[in-house]
């Protein structure tokens, strides 16, 4: 009788963190660092890190890694992070889309998005060297990722002033010698303000910055309304809401950076559908300072 040849177990399609660490002869902590830096191909399935064997072998050999091995299939948490926008905040609530939001500035949102903590991030960051808003930054940081950059609105940003203020302010240089409500480091508004200061020749100490900095657009206007500063660097809609004066300085572009897979899911589609309604356009007009032509 012919003996059966013992079957040889096939190699697993995916490797664990421990197995990859053993393969590379490094500690598991190093593998987590490589994942965080986007240096190694991986997938995240039900919260667990797995490494496609074929892509790890390609990566080690310096060959191109197939797109199927990236994070393209990863599900992101249902959350929107990044820069605060009053119209977006209203639309999230009124649309019933169910997307929770955490607004703490453009840079914070991009960092959270990069760590996989959200399916979308709001941003308005000027790249003076490229002369554009958001696009070049996203291309540099997320160019190989499955993302969508969607224009939300263009907004009027400038100085929010007390009603009937005696100060004659028309440009950034006119704030010299006065006090200003600014934003936290990393916020898109603060990045823009520092750029305008450089252009206007404003030096540190020539403008008194109110502490602590405002952490969202509404807080800027509230601080001015309460008399905490001579001016605030904020949005026209925030000034109008509290009956304050406003001097426009910049038309900025506010975008939503969206994980491509999440764009087609019901929550995001519900928000997009809501923004096509006449009531959305009316709200933007009532708030003031919004241009929706490119949305």
C-alpha positions in Angstrom: 0.0 0.0 0.0 1.4 3.4 -1.0 2.1 5.7 1.8 0.6 9.2 1.8 3.0 12.1 1.6 2.6 14.3 4.7 1.1 17.7 3.7 3.3 20.7 4.3 1.5 23.5 6.1 1.2 26.5 3.8 2.7 29.7 5.0 0.1 32.1 6.5 -1.0 35.0 4.3 -0.6 37.5 7.1 2.1 37.9 9.7 1.5 39.1 13.3 3.5 41.9 14.9 5.5 39.4 16.8 6.3 37.4 13.6 7.4 40.5 11.7 9.6 41.6 14.6 11.3 38.2 14.6 11.8 38.4 10.9 13.4 41.8 11.1 15.3 40.8 14.3 14.0 43.9 16.2 11.7 44.4 19.2 7.9 44.6 18.7 8.0 48.3 19.8 10.0 49.1 16.7 7.3 47.6 14.5 4.7 49.8 16.1 7.0 52.8 15.4 7.3 51.8 11.7 3.5 51.5 11.5 3.0 54.9 13.1 5.4 56.5 10.6 3.8 54.7 7.6 7.1 53.0 6.8 5.9 49.4 6.6 2.9 47.9 4.7 0.1 46.7 7.0 -3.6 46.3 7.5 -5.7 47.0 10.5 -8.5 44.5 10.8 -11.0 44.7 13.8 -8.4 46.8 15.6 -5.5 44.2 15.1 -2.4 44.9 13.1 -1.7 42.3 10.4 1.1 42.3 7.8 0.6 40.8 4.3 3.5 38.3 3.8 3.8 39.1 0.1 4.0 42.8 0.7 6.5 42.5 3.6 8.7 40.4 1.2 8.4 43.1 -1.5 9.1 45.8 1.0 12.2 44.0 2.3 13.4 43.5 -1.3 12.9 47.2 -2.2 10.1 46.3 -4.7 6.8 48.3 -5.1 4.2 47.2 -2.6 0.7 46.4 -4.1 -2.1 48.8 -3.2 -4.1 45.9 -1.7 -1.7 45.8 1.2 -2.1 49.4 2.3 -4.6 50.7 4.7 -7.2 51.2 1.9 -9.5 48.6 3.4 -9.3 49.9 6.9 -12.5 51.2 8.4 -12.1 54.5 10.2 -14.0 55.6 13.3 -17.2 57.7 12.6 -15.7 61.0 13.6 -14.8 64.4 12.1 -11.8 66.3 13.5 -9.8 69.4 12.7 -10.7 73.0 12.2 -13.9 74.5 13.6 -16.4 75.9 11.1 -19.8 77.3 12.3 -21.6 76.3 9.1 -20.2 72.7 9.3 -21.1 72.4 12.9 -24.7 73.4 12.2 -24.9 71.0 9.2 -23.6 68.1 11.2 -26.4 68.6 13.7 -29.2 69.5 11.4 -28.6 66.8 8.8 -29.0 64.0 11.3 -25.9 62.3 9.7 -24.8 61.1 13.1 -21.1 62.1 12.6 -19.6 63.4 15.9 -17.1 66.2 15.8 -14.0 67.3 17.7 -12.7 70.6 16.7 -9.3 71.7 17.9 -7.5 73.2 14.9 -6.3 72.1 11.5 -2.9 70.7 12.5 -4.4 68.7 15.4 -7.0 67.3 13.0 -4.4 66.2 10.4 -2.4 64.5 13.1 -5.5 62.6 14.3 -6.4 61.7 10.8 -2.9 60.4 10.1 -3.2 58.2 13.2 -6.5 56.7 11.9 -8.6 58.3 14.6 -11.2 59.8 12.3 -12.8 59.4 8.8 -12.6 63.2 8.0 -10.7 66.3 9.0 -11.6 70.0 8.4 -8.7 72.2 7.4 -7.7 75.6 6.0 -3.9 75.8 5.8 -2.2 78.2 3.5 1.1 77.1 1.9 2.8 80.4 0.9 5.5 78.6 -1.1 2.9 76.8 -3.3 0.4 79.6 -3.2 -2.6 77.3 -2.4 -4.8 76.2 0.4 -4.6 72.6 1.7 -3.8 70.8 -1.6 0.0 70.8 -1.6 0.1 69.9 2.1 -2.3 67.0 1.6 -0.3 65.9 -1.5 2.9 65.8 0.5 1.5 64.1 3.6 -1.2 61.8 2.2 -0.3 61.6 -1.5 -0.1 57.8 -1.4 -3.2 57.3 0.8 -6.8 56.7 -0.4 -8.2 60.1 0.5 -10.5 62.7 -1.0 -10.1 66.5 -0.6 -13.5 68.2 -0.9 -14.0 71.9 -0.9 -16.5 72.9 1.8 -16.6 76.6 1.4 -14.5 79.8 1.0 -14.7 82.1 4.0 -14.0 85.7 4.8 -11.4 86.0 7.5 -10.2 89.2 9.1 -10.4 91.4 12.2 -13.4 91.2 14.5 -13.9 94.5 16.2 -16.2 95.9 18.9 -19.3 97.7 17.5 -18.5 101.2 16.3 -14.9 100.9 17.4 -12.8 104.0 17.4 -9.8 102.2 16.0 -9.1 102.7 12.3 -8.1 99.3 11.1 -7.9 98.4 7.4 -4.9 96.0 7.2 -2.8 93.7 9.3 -0.2 96.4 10.1 -2.9 98.6 11.7 -3.1 96.2 14.7 0.3 97.3 15.9 0.1 98.5 19.5 -3.3 96.9 20.1 -4.4 93.7 21.8 -5.6 90.7 19.8 -7.5 87.5 20.4 -5.5 84.9 18.5 -5.8 81.1 18.1 -3.8 78.2 19.5 -0.5 77.0 17.9 -1.2 74.8 14.9 -4.7 76.2 14.2 -5.1 77.2 10.5 -6.0 80.7 11.6 -2.9 81.1 13.7 -0.7 79.8 10.9 -2.3 82.4 8.6 -1.9 85.1 11.2 1.8 84.5 11.6 2.2 84.6 7.8 0.4 88.0 7.6 2.5 89.3 10.5 5.7 88.5 8.5 4.3 90.2 5.4 3.3 93.3 7.3 6.6 93.5 9.2 4.9 93.0 12.6 7.4 91.9 15.2 6.9 89.9 18.4 5.7 92.2 21.2 4.2 94.8 18.8 0.8 93.2 19.3 -0.4 92.0 22.7 -1.9 88.5 22.3 -4.6 87.7 24.8 -4.1 84.6 26.9 -5.3 81.9 26.8 -5.7 81.7 23.0 -9.2 81.0 21.6 -9.7 77.4 20.6 -12.5 77.9 18.1 -14.0 80.6 15.9 -16.9 81.4 18.2 -14.6 81.9 21.2 -12.7 84.6 19.2 -15.8 86.7 18.7 -17.0 86.1 22.3 -13.7 87.4 23.7 -14.0 90.6 21.7 -17.7 91.0 22.7 -16.6 90.7 26.4 -14.0 93.5 25.9 -11.0 91.2 26.5 -9.1 92.6 23.5 -9.2 95.4 20.9 -9.7 92.9 18.1 -9.8 89.2 17.2 -8.6 87.4 14.1 -11.6 85.4 13.1 -14.5 84.8 10.6 -17.1 87.3 9.3 -19.9 84.9 10.3 -18.7 84.9 14.0 -18.7 88.7 14.0 -22.1 89.0 12.5 -23.6 86.5 14.9 -22.7 88.8 17.9 -23.3 92.1 16.1 -19.7 93.1 16.0 -17.8 95.0 13.3 -15.6 93.1 10.8 -12.7 94.1 8.5 -12.0 91.4 5.8 -8.4 90.6 5.1 -8.3 87.2 3.4 -10.6 84.8 1.5 -9.6 81.4 2.6 -10.6 77.9 1.5 -11.9 75.4 4.0 -11.7 71.8 2.9 -12.7 68.4 4.2 -10.1 65.7 4.0 -12.0 62.4 3.8 -11.0 58.8 3.9 -12.1 57.6 0.5 -14.0 54.5 1.7 -15.9 56.6 4.3 -17.0 59.1 1.6 -19.4 56.4 0.2 -20.8 55.4 3.6 -24.3 56.5 4.6 -23.3 59.1 7.2 -21.1 61.2 4.9 -23.5 60.8 2.0 -26.3 62.0 4.3 -24.3 65.2 5.1 -23.5 65.7 1.4 -27.2 65.3 0.4 -28.2 67.8 3.1 -25.8 70.4 1.8 -27.6 70.3 -1.6 -30.8 71.6 0.0 -31.9 75.2 -0.3 -32.0 75.5 3.5 -28.3 74.9 3.6 -27.6 77.7 1.1 -29.9 80.0 3.1 -28.1 79.3 6.3 -24.8 80.1 4.8 -26.2 83.4 3.5 -27.7 84.2 6.9 -24.4 83.5 8.7 -22.5 85.6 6.1 -19.0 85.5 4.9 -19.4 82.2 3.0 -18.9 81.5 -0.7 -20.3 78.1 -1.7 -19.7 78.3 -5.5 -16.9 75.7 -5.5 -18.4 73.4 -2.9 
